[in-house]
Amino acid sequence: MAEIKDPENTIIVELKDGNVVIELLPDVAPKHSERMKELARAGEYDNVCFHRVIDGFMAQTGDVANGDMEDGFNIRRAGTGGSSLPDLPAEFSKLPHDRGTLGAARSANPNSANSQFFINFKDNHFLNGQYTVYGRVISGMEHVDAITRGEPPANPDRMISVKVAADV
């Protein structure tokens, strides 16, 4: 596992193949970073599926309303919701959507990000300036690469648990 420099701003996502360590970027996107920590600490991301996984592009997850695979799960609804918290304003920056970066998923409205996010499988610079970048994988990208593909996947993978490193 990577060296964790700032446990309060580091997220550990347990996947079926191992842990993914994500360094949040509160200096770049403070509201998005805070939201991820708030939802992780509340256990909202636990058991949430990867509902949209496009080979050579990205893996999307984080629908805490409809993506919990333990609670009346319906894959066709996964990806249509967020959390009970208000949507977030865009926090665009000059950071590129490189392989391993975390982007805030949203609707056509730039200020509609809530709980969903995606991890880029490759450099996706066409997204630059259009979606908030608020973290980067610092360890375990091979586990992200192994997530089952599909829109939606027939047998989706899930985030088994999501924790703030300071709490572990």
Secondary structure, DSSP 8 states (H G I E B T S, - for coil): ----S-GGGEEEEEETTEEEEEEE-TTT-HHHHHHHHHHHHTTTTTTEEEEEEETTTEEEE--TTT-BTTSS--TTTTTS---SS--B-----S----TTEEEE---SSTT-B-S-EEEESS--GGGTTTS-EEEEEEE-HHHHHTS--BSS-SS--EESEEEEGGG-
